[in-house]
Amino acid sequence: MKRALALTMAALTGASLLAVGAPATTAKAAGTEIRFLNNKVEIDEGLKKLAAAYEKETGVKVTIESLGGGVNTQSTLKGYYQAGNMPDIFVFEGDKDISTWDGLMVDMSDQDWVKDTDAAYTYNGGVYGFPITTEAIGLAYNKAVLDKAGIDPKSITGPESMKAAFETLDSKKDELGITAVVGYYTEPSALWWSTGQHMFASYLDEGLARDDSTYIDMMNADGGPTFDDKRMKDWATMVSLFNQYADQDNLISGTYDQQILNFASGKYAFVTQGSWIGSTIMNDDKDAYDAAGDFEIGMIPYAFEEGQDTILTNTPNWYGIYKDSPNVEAAEAFLNWCASNDGGQKYLVEDCGCVSPFKSCTYVADDPFAQTIIDYANAGKTSAWHWLGMPEGIGQNATGVVFNDFAKGTYDVDGFVAQLQQSIKDYYASKSTGS
């Protein structure tokens, strides 16, 4: 335990302990059991199918452990580490988590799969993260409802056209058979990641080139966070529109499951979630989705300024191999199989609904967002996920609750902007002092 705590402290203070890469292997360590920790409960069933196929082929058992919803995966992992209970393969969210696990992961630079993707997570010259999908953040829509209302989603190009579309939809709710224009939920204990991270991400990146880090750089400046006040007020005005036209019964305290089920059931024209909901719609909520007519689903930008025309895409997280695992070679072999078109790609794409980040993959997900992501990417209309560069825990402990208070009517737009900025400044200050 003392060694574990010492290593944790070293990692958290930025010590450079990165592991020397273990040799690539194709060994099929029959009888070995690999523990795989995942943070996306919506793909748990698909991952278990993948694991069963791998065990049948190799004799290696892969135990899938999925955490999600309101669970703080990284806090749980830290507890596992201190208890000497680390999984062999575990999930992390790139830059925001790397300081925690610096020195505790295997460098996978020599693995075969690395040459087949541009989405590996690299750090200090090494490869430490295995990607499984590409995800998108934007305003998802029910095309059947928009068609019935006479609204072309491509016509929503800025705040005025978005407001006009919302007003039209709201005036026709009974005719359209919808409960609300938008499924926007702000419950802070379990949906902080949706508001405090993903919705805030649109302020940071909407409409920008992928390599434009202007607004995250302002937040991460040495002198403390600064903001573009005009851009943030324009963005906050869009959030106020969501508050106004949301499902008021669920705006404050609704759950993620309710949000997605209601959208899948055709009760909302829009929903403020990303492409990851496709798997839930096509699996857990399939009966409701079928009953609603298997409507076409698309995504438009969070265009809070006129002409913003990108959705935000990225690999949402990566999987690393724990350096001190007794099963490093078996874990490497498993990830190589997962990347293979003849191996795990079939299950990751077809059963998990992943949009493959691997160039050799020939599978296309039966997922309502897959083609949308491909189309935006091919058109060069994607922005990055610079929110991953925010301090760990900021969504849960600072920004998320401010969205909920805004939805409750505690603040007007200016008050929301002021409180959000102050909460971010306070959180950064607490991180810099170690409190």
C-alpha positions as CSV (number, residue, x, y, z in Angstrom):
1,M,0.0,0.0,0.0
2,K,2.8,2.4,0.8
3,R,4.4,1.7,-2.6
4,A,1.0,2.4,-4.3
5,L,0.5,5.7,-2.5
6,A,4.1,6.7,-3.3
7,L,3.6,6.0,-7.0
8,T,0.3,7.8,-7.0
9,M,1.9,10.9,-5.5
10,A,4.7,10.7,-8.0
11,A,2.3,10.5,-10.8
12,L,0.2,13.4,-9.6
13,T,3.3,15.6,-9.2
14,G,4.2,14.9,-12.9
15,A,7.2,12.6,-12.4
16,S,8.3,11.1,-15.7
17,L,8.1,7.4,-15.1
18,L,6.7,6.3,-18.4
19,A,7.2,2.6,-19.0
20,V,9.5,1.1,-21.6
21,G,7.3,-0.6,-24.1
22,A,6.7,-4.3,-23.7
23,P,7.5,-6.3,-26.9
24,A,4.7,-6.9,-29.3
25,T,3.2,-10.3,-29.0
26,T,0.7,-12.5,-30.8
27,A,0.8,-15.1,-28.0
28,K,-2.6,-16.6,-27.1
29,A,-2.1,-17.1,-23.4
30,A,-4.8,-19.8,-23.0
31,G,-6.2,-19.8,-19.5
32,T,-5.2,-16.2,-18.8
33,E,-8.0,-13.9,-17.6
34,I,-7.9,-10.2,-18.6
35,R,-9.9,-7.6,-16.7
36,F,-11.1,-4.7,-18.9
37,L,-12.5,-1.5,-17.3
38,N,-14.9,0.5,-19.6
39,N,-16.7,3.8,-18.8
40,K,-19.5,3.5,-21.4
41,V,-22.4,1.4,-20.1
42,E,-24.2,1.8,-23.4
43,I,-21.7,-0.5,-25.1
44,D,-21.4,-3.0,-22.2
45,E,-23.5,-5.6,-24.0
46,G,-21.6,-5.3,-27.2
47,L,-18.2,-5.6,-25.4
48,K,-19.4,-8.7,-23.7
49,K,-20.2,-10.3,-27.0
50,L,-16.7,-9.3,-28.2
51,A,-15.2,-10.8,-25.1
52,A,-17.1,-14.1,-25.6
53,A,-15.9,-14.3,-29.2
54,Y,-12.3,-13.7,-28.1
55,E,-12.4,-16.4,-25.5
56,K,-13.9,-18.8,-27.9
57,E,-11.1,-18.1,-30.4
58,T,-8.1,-17.9,-28.0
59,G,-9.1,-19.4,-24.7
60,V,-8.4,-16.1,-22.9
61,K,-11.2,-14.9,-20.7
62,V,-11.9,-11.2,-20.8
63,T,-14.0,-9.8,-18.0
64,I,-15.8,-6.6,-18.9
65,E,-16.4,-4.2,-16.0
66,S,-18.4,-1.1,-17.1
67,L,-18.8,2.0,-15.0
68,G,-21.0,4.9,-16.2
69,G,-23.8,7.3,-15.5
70,G,-22.9,9.4,-12.5
71,V,-19.9,7.3,-11.5
72,N,-16.6,9.1,-11.5
73,T,-14.5,6.5,-13.3
74,Q,-11.1,8.1,-12.6
75,S,-11.9,8.4,-8.8
76,T,-12.9,4.7,-8.8
77,L,-9.7,3.8,-10.6
78,K,-7.6,5.6,-8.1
79,G,-9.3,3.7,-5.4
80,Y,-8.6,0.4,-7.3
81,Y,-4.9,1.4,-7.6
82,Q,-4.5,2.2,-3.9
83,A,-6.1,-1.1,-3.0
84,G,-3.9,-3.0,-5.4
85,N,-6.9,-3.9,-7.5
86,M,-6.1,-2.4,-10.9
87,P,-7.6,-3.9,-14.1
88,D,-5.2,-5.0,-16.8
89,I,-6.8,-2.6,-19.3
90,F,-8.4,0.6,-18.2
91,V,-10.0,3.7,-19.7
92,F,-8.8,7.3,-19.4
93,E,-9.7,10.5,-21.1
94,G,-6.5,11.7,-22.6
95,D,-4.9,14.9,-21.5
96,K,-7.1,15.5,-18.5
97,D,-6.1,12.1,-17.0
98,I,-2.6,11.5,-18.2
99,S,-0.9,13.1,-15.2
100,T,-2.6,10.6,-12.9
101,W,-1.4,7.6,-14.9
102,D,2.0,8.9,-16.1
103,G,4.5,6.1,-15.5
104,L,1.9,3.5,-14.9
105,M,1.0,2.5,-18.4
106,V,2.7,0.4,-21.1
107,D,4.1,2.2,-24.1
108,M,2.4,0.5,-27.1
109,S,4.4,2.2,-29.8
110,D,5.5,-1.2,-31.2
111,Q,2.1,-2.7,-31.5
112,D,0.7,-3.6,-35.0
113,W,-2.5,-1.6,-34.5
114,V,-0.7,1.7,-34.1
115,K,0.1,1.9,-37.9
116,D,-3.6,1.5,-38.7
117,T,-5.0,4.6,-37.0
118,D,-4.4,8.3,-36.6
119,A,-6.4,8.3,-33.3
120,A,-3.9,6.7,-30.9
121,Y,-3.2,8.7,-27.7
122,T,0.4,9.8,-27.8
123,Y,2.4,11.4,-25.0
124,N,6.1,12.3,-24.7
125,G,6.9,10.3,-27.8
126,G,5.1,7.1,-26.8
127,V,1.7,5.6,-27.5
128,Y,-0.4,5.0,-24.4
129,G,-4.0,4.9,-25.5
130,F,-6.0,2.5,-27.7
131,P,-9.0,4.1,-29.4
132,I,-12.2,2.3,-30.1
133,T,-14.5,4.9,-31.7
134,T,-15.1,8.4,-33.0
135,E,-17.9,10.4,-31.3
136,A,-19.6,13.7,-32.1
137,I,-21.1,16.5,-30.0
138,G,-23.9,18.5,-31.5
139,L,-27.6,19.0,-31.5
140,A,-29.2,15.7,-32.5
141,Y,-32.6,15.9,-34.3
142,N,-35.6,13.7,-35.3
143,K,-35.8,14.3,-39.0
144,A,-39.4,13.1,-39.2
145,V,-40.6,15.7,-36.8
146,L,-38.7,18.5,-38.5
147,D,-40.0,17.4,-41.9
148,K,-43.6,17.4,-40.6
149,A,-43.0,20.9,-39.3
150,G,-41.6,22.1,-42.6
151,I,-38.1,22.7,-41.2
152,D,-35.0,21.8,-43.1
153,P,-32.2,21.2,-40.5
154,K,-29.7,22.7,-42.9
155,S,-31.5,26.0,-42.6
156,I,-30.5,26.3,-38.9
157,T,-27.3,28.2,-39.3
158,G,-27.2,30.5,-36.4
159,P,-29.1,31.9,-33.3
160,E,-32.0,33.5,-35.2
161,S,-32.8,30.5,-37.4
162,M,-32.5,28.2,-34.3
163,K,-34.9,30.4,-32.3
164,A,-37.3,30.5,-35.2
165,A,-37.3,26.7,-35.6
166,F,-37.9,26.2,-31.9
167,E,-40.8,28.7,-31.9
168,T,-42.4,26.9,-34.9
169,L,-42.0,23.5,-33.3
170,D,-43.4,24.7,-30.0
171,S,-46.4,26.1,-31.7
172,K,-47.1,22.8,-33.3
173,K,-46.4,20.4,-30.4
174,D,-49.8,18.8,-30.4
175,E,-49.9,18.4,-34.2
176,L,-46.4,16.9,-34.2
177,G,-47.1,14.6,-31.2
178,I,-44.1,15.9,-29.2
179,T,-43.8,16.7,-25.5
180,A,-41.2,19.3,-25.9
181,V,-39.0,20.9,-28.6
182,V,-35.7,19.8,-27.0
183,G,-34.7,17.1,-24.5
184,Y,-32.2,19.2,-22.4
185,Y,-31.6,17.8,-18.9
186,T,-29.4,19.5,-16.3
187,E,-29.5,17.2,-13.2
188,P,-26.1,17.9,-11.6
189,S,-25.2,14.8,-9.7
190,A,-25.4,12.4,-12.7
191,L,-25.5,14.6,-15.8
192,W,-22.8,17.1,-14.9
193,W,-20.7,15.6,-17.8
194,S,-23.4,16.4,-20.3
195,T,-23.7,20.1,-19.3
196,G,-20.5,20.9,-17.6
197,Q,-18.3,19.2,-20.1
198,H,-20.1,18.5,-23.4
199,M,-22.4,21.6,-23.6
200,F,-19.5,23.8,-22.4
201,A,-17.4,22.2,-25.1
202,S,-19.4,24.1,-27.7
203,Y,-18.3,27.4,-26.2
204,L,-14.6,26.2,-26.5
205,D,-14.7,24.8,-30.0
206,E,-17.8,25.4,-32.0
207,G,-17.0,26.7,-35.5
208,L,-13.2,26.5,-35.1
209,A,-10.6,24.6,-37.1
210,R,-9.5,21.4,-35.4
211,D,-6.1,22.9,-34.4
212,D,-7.6,26.2,-33.1
213,S,-7.2,26.1,-29.3
214,T,-7.9,29.8,-28.7
215,Y,-10.5,29.4,-25.9
216,I,-9.0,26.5,-24.0
217,D,-5.7,28.3,-24.1
218,M,-7.4,31.4,-22.5
219,M,-8.7,29.2,-19.8
220,N,-5.4,27.5,-19.2
221,A,-3.3,30.7,-19.2
222,D,-0.6,31.0,-16.6
223,G,-2.3,33.9,-15.0
224,G,-5.6,32.1,-14.5
225,P,-8.7,31.6,-16.7
226,T,-9.8,34.3,-19.1
227,F,-12.8,34.3,-21.4
228,D,-14.2,35.9,-24.6
229,D,-17.2,37.6,-23.0
230,K,-19.1,38.2,-26.2
231,R,-18.7,34.6,-27.4
232,M,-19.7,33.3,-24.0
233,K,-22.8,35.5,-23.9
234,D,-23.8,34.4,-27.4
235,W,-23.3,30.8,-26.3
236,A,-25.2,31.3,-23.0
237,T,-28.1,32.8,-24.9
238,M,-28.4,29.5,-26.8
239,V,-28.4,27.6,-23.5
240,S,-31.2,29.9,-22.3
241,L,-33.2,28.9,-25.4
242,F,-32.8,25.2,-24.4
243,N,-34.0,26.1,-20.9
244,Q,-37.1,27.7,-22.3
245,Y,-38.1,25.0,-24.8
246,A,-37.0,22.0,-22.8
247,D,-39.2,19.3,-21.2
248,Q,-39.9,21.2,-18.0
249,D,-40.8,18.0,-16.1
250,N,-37.3,16.7,-16.7
251,L,-35.2,19.8,-17.2
252,I,-34.0,20.0,-13.5
253,S,-34.0,16.4,-12.3
254,G,-34.5,14.0,-15.3
255,T,-32.1,11.1,-15.8
256,Y,-30.0,10.2,-18.8
257,D,-32.1,7.1,-19.4
258,Q,-35.3,9.2,-19.5
259,Q,-33.7,11.7,-21.8
260,I,-32.7,9.1,-24.4
261,L,-35.8,7.0,-24.1
262,N,-38.0,10.1,-24.6
263,F,-36.1,11.1,-27.7
264,A,-36.1,7.5,-29.0
265,S,-39.9,7.5,-28.4
266,G,-40.4,10.6,-30.7
267,K,-41.3,12.9,-27.8
268,Y,-38.6,15.5,-28.6
269,A,-37.6,17.2,-31.9
270,F,-34.0,17.7,-30.6
271,V,-31.9,16.2,-27.8
272,T,-28.7,17.7,-26.3
273,Q,-26.6,14.6,-26.4
274,G,-23.9,13.3,-28.6
275,S,-23.6,10.4,-31.0
276,W,-23.0,7.9,-28.2
277,I,-26.7,7.7,-27.7
278,G,-27.1,5.8,-31.0
279,S,-26.1,2.6,-29.3
280,T,-28.7,3.0,-26.5
281,I,-31.4,3.9,-29.1
282,M,-30.6,0.8,-31.2
283,N,-30.4,-1.5,-28.3
284,D,-31.9,-0.7,-24.9
285,D,-34.6,1.6,-26.4
286,K,-35.1,-0.3,-29.7
287,D,-38.7,-1.2,-29.0
288,A,-39.6,2.4,-28.3
289,Y,-37.7,3.6,-31.3
290,D,-39.4,1.0,-33.6
291,A,-42.8,2.1,-32.2
292,A,-41.9,5.7,-33.1
293,G,-41.2,4.7,-36.7
294,D,-37.4,4.2,-36.8
295,F,-37.1,7.9,-37.7
296,E,-34.0,9.2,-39.3
297,I,-31.6,10.9,-36.9
298,G,-29.1,13.6,-37.7
299,M,-27.0,16.3,-36.0
300,I,-26.5,20.0,-36.6
301,P,-23.9,22.3,-35.0
302,Y,-24.5,24.2,-31.8
303,A,-24.6,27.4,-34.0
304,F,-24.8,30.1,-31.3
305,E,-23.1,32.5,-33.8
306,E,-24.2,32.9,-37.4
307,G,-22.3,30.6,-39.8
308,Q,-20.9,28.2,-37.3
309,D,-21.0,24.9,-39.3
310,T,-19.0,22.2,-37.5
311,I,-19.8,19.4,-35.1
312,L,-17.2,18.5,-32.5
313,T,-15.6,15.1,-33.1
314,N,-12.9,13.1,-31.3
315,T,-12.0,9.8,-29.8
316,P,-13.7,10.3,-26.4
317,N,-11.4,8.2,-24.4
318,W,-8.6,5.7,-24.7
319,Y,-7.7,2.4,-23.2
320,G,-4.3,1.8,-21.6
321,I,-2.5,-1.2,-20.2
322,Y,-1.5,-1.2,-16.6
323,K,2.3,-1.5,-16.5
324,D,2.5,-3.8,-13.5
325,S,-0.2,-6.2,-14.7
326,P,0.9,-9.8,-14.8
327,N,-1.0,-10.1,-18.1
328,V,0.7,-7.3,-20.2
329,E,1.4,-9.6,-23.2
330,A,-2.1,-11.1,-23.1
331,A,-3.6,-7.6,-22.9
332,E,-1.5,-6.4,-25.9
333,A,-2.6,-9.4,-27.9
334,F,-6.2,-8.7,-27.1
335,L,-6.0,-5.1,-28.2
336,N,-4.3,-6.1,-31.5
337,W,-7.2,-8.5,-32.1
338,C,-9.8,-5.7,-31.2
339,A,-8.2,-3.6,-33.9
340,S,-8.3,-6.3,-36.6
341,N,-10.9,-6.3,-39.3
342,D,-11.0,-10.1,-38.9
343,G,-11.3,-9.9,-35.1
344,G,-12.9,-7.3,-32.8
345,Q,-13.8,-4.6,-35.3
346,K,-17.0,-6.5,-36.3
347,Y,-18.2,-6.5,-32.7
348,L,-17.1,-2.9,-31.9
349,V,-18.8,-1.6,-35.0
350,E,-21.9,-3.8,-35.4
351,D,-22.6,-4.5,-31.7
352,C,-21.3,-1.5,-30.0
353,G,-22.1,1.0,-32.7
354,C,-18.6,2.4,-32.9
355,V,-17.4,4.5,-35.8
356,S,-14.1,2.8,-36.3
357,P,-10.9,4.8,-36.0
358,F,-9.0,2.1,-37.9
359,K,-8.2,2.5,-41.6
360,S,-8.5,-1.1,-42.5
361,C,-12.0,-1.6,-41.0
362,T,-14.6,-2.4,-43.6
363,Y,-17.6,-2.4,-41.3
364,V,-20.0,0.5,-41.1
365,A,-22.1,0.8,-37.9
366,D,-25.8,0.3,-38.0
367,D,-26.0,3.4,-36.0
368,P,-28.1,6.5,-36.7
369,F,-25.1,8.9,-36.3
370,A,-22.5,6.9,-38.3
371,Q,-23.2,8.5,-41.7
372,T,-23.6,11.9,-40.2
373,I,-20.1,11.8,-38.6
374,I,-18.6,10.5,-41.9
375,D,-20.3,13.2,-43.9
376,Y,-19.1,16.1,-41.6
377,A,-15.6,14.6,-41.5
378,N,-15.4,14.2,-45.3
379,A,-16.5,17.8,-45.7
380,G,-13.9,19.0,-43.3
381,K,-16.6,20.4,-41.0
382,T,-15.4,19.1,-37.6
383,S,-13.9,20.8,-34.6
384,A,-11.9,19.3,-31.9
385,W,-12.6,18.4,-28.2
386,H,-10.4,20.8,-26.3
387,W,-12.6,20.4,-23.3
388,L,-10.5,17.4,-22.6
389,G,-7.8,19.9,-21.6
390,M,-9.8,21.2,-18.6
391,P,-8.8,20.1,-15.1
392,E,-10.1,16.7,-14.0
393,G,-13.3,17.0,-12.0
394,I,-14.3,20.5,-13.2
395,G,-17.6,19.4,-14.7
396,Q,-18.7,17.5,-11.6
397,N,-17.4,19.9,-9.0
398,A,-17.8,23.3,-10.6
399,T,-19.5,23.9,-14.0
400,G,-22.3,21.3,-13.9
401,V,-24.2,22.7,-11.0
402,V,-24.2,26.2,-12.6
403,F,-26.1,24.9,-15.6
404,N,-28.7,23.4,-13.2
405,D,-29.1,26.7,-11.3
406,F,-29.5,28.5,-14.6
407,A,-32.3,26.1,-15.6
408,K,-33.9,26.7,-12.2
409,G,-34.1,30.4,-13.0
410,T,-31.5,31.4,-10.4
411,Y,-29.6,33.5,-13.0
412,D,-30.4,35.4,-16.1
413,V,-28.0,35.1,-19.1
414,D,-25.6,37.7,-17.7
415,G,-25.7,36.1,-14.2
416,F,-25.1,32.6,-15.7
417,V,-22.0,33.9,-17.5
418,A,-20.7,35.6,-14.4
419,Q,-21.2,32.7,-12.1
420,L,-19.8,30.2,-14.6
421,Q,-16.7,32.2,-15.1
422,Q,-16.3,32.6,-11.3
423,S,-16.8,28.9,-10.7
424,I,-14.2,28.1,-13.3
425,K,-11.7,30.6,-11.9
426,D,-12.2,29.3,-8.3
427,Y,-11.7,25.7,-9.5
428,Y,-8.5,26.5,-11.3
429,A,-7.3,28.3,-8.2
430,S,-8.1,25.4,-6.0
431,K,-6.1,23.1,-8.4
432,S,-3.1,25.4,-8.4
433,T,-3.0,25.4,-4.6
434,G,-3.6,21.7,-4.3
435,S,-6.8,22.2,-2.3
